Amino acid sequence: MGSGYIYDAAIKGIDKKQLVAYDPDLLILAGYPVIIKNAWIKLFPKGIINIHTSLLPKYRGRHPVDWAMEKKEKEIGITIHYIQDGTIDTGDIILQDSVSYHGEGYNKVIKKLATKIPDMVKCVIKQIECGCAYRRKQNEDVASYYPKRTKPRIY
């Protein structure tokens, strides 16, 4: 894969022609609240992956850490998964990890999760580069979707 990264915040204002000019093999998104269509996925030979802060298939959608905290989960996780055409957080799982949750505040949980992300991304990129990325279908029987939060955090 070519070197260099295009961060998800940068693509919000870029059209397909601009993005294709970078000639990326893989696009990595994090917290990207837009449904990605197949026309975009096809631009990247190795696909598009997303970093989602929940143990998918639970807490699909927006604000997964907030929802997991509100539901008093014992573990809050990170999933790196492939983007699937026209859906939200339903693609095959490549890698997951978690942190324990004991009622601490939102910022502390986010910091704990953030410490895991760089190594997870490096691991996934290596797997994708060698063509040996693990892919596991999500179990729809335990899937849940949560919308954008409209009330303020109380924890």
N, C-alpha and C positions, 0 to 999 in steps of 0.2 A: 504494500500500500504506500501511496505517496506520503511524504511527510507534511506536517502542518495540520492545523485544525481550523475549522470554521465553527465558531461557537453559536449556539442556538439563538442567542439574542441578536446576532448579526444577520440571520436569515429573514427576520420579520419584514425587513424592507427590501429584500432582494428578490428579483424575479428569476425565473428558471434560467434564462440566458446568462445572467450574471453568475449564478451558482455553478452552472455547467462549465463556465470558463475556468473555475478552480480545478476542475477535473478530479473531484474527490471520489474515492472508492466507497467510503462509509461516512454516514452522517450520524453524529451522536447528539441527542437532545436531552434536555433536563428541564422538567417543569414547563413543557411546551403545551399550552392549552388550546391547540388547534388540531382538528382532525386531519390527518395526512391521507391523501388519496394516492392510488396506485401510480398515477402519472408522475408524482414526485418520487415515490419509492424506486421506480425504474431508473431514475437518474443515477443511482448509486449501485454499482455492481455488487457490492457486499451488503447492501441494504441500509436501513435506518434502524438505529437502536435508541432506546429511551431509558433514562435513569428515573425510576419512579420510587418515591419514598413510602412504600408499603410492601408487605409480603403478598404480592399478587397470587391469586386472583382476588384477595380481599382488598377493600378500599380502592377500587378503581375510581378514576375521576380526580377531581380537584381537592386539594387540602387534605391529603390522606393522613398526614401526621396529626393534624387537628382532630380528625374524626377518630383515629385510633386512641388518642389521649382521652377524648370525651367518652369513649366506650370502655376506657380503663383496661386496655390490652396490657398484657404482661410483657410482650415483645413488640417492638416497632422495627420495621425492616426497610430494606432497600432491595429493589428488583431491577435488574437490567434485562430488558426484553426487546424482541424485534417489534417494530411497528407493523401493524397489519392494516391493510387497506380499509379506510373508512370507519375504523372502530377506535374506541378509547381503551387503552391499556389491556388489550386482549391477546396480543401477540405471544409467540413462544418465549418462554423464560430461558435465559442463558445462565444467569447467576443470581443468587440471593444471599443476603446476610442480614443480621439483625442485632439490635441492642436491647438490653433489658430496660423495662420502664417501671419506675417505682414512684410515680407521681411528681417527678421533677418538672420544672417549667419548660415551655416550648423551646426557648433558645438553647437550653442545655441539651435537650433531645436532638435538635438539629445539629448542634456541634458534634455530638457523639456519632450521629449518622455521617456527617461530612468527613470525619476522619477515615471512614471506611471506603469512601467513593474512589479516591485516586487509585488505590491498589486494585479495586474491583474493575475499574475501567481498563487499567493496564492488562489485567488478566484476560478480560474479554477481547480486547484488541488482539492480543497474542493468539487466542483461540480462533478468532475470525481470520487472521492472517494465514494461519496454517490450515485452514479449512476444517478444523476439528471442533468448532463451537458446539457446545452442548445445547440441545433444544428440547424443551419439555412443554408439551401442550398444557394449558391452564385447565384446571378442574372446574368446569362450569357449575357443578353441584354446590361448591362452596364460594362462588364468586359473589361479590357485592359491589355496588356502585353508589357513590355518594356525590351529591352536587356541590357546587360552589357554596361556601359558607356565607350566610348573610348576617349572622350574629357575631359579636366580638368574642375573642378568647377570654375565658374566665379562669384559666389555669396558668 
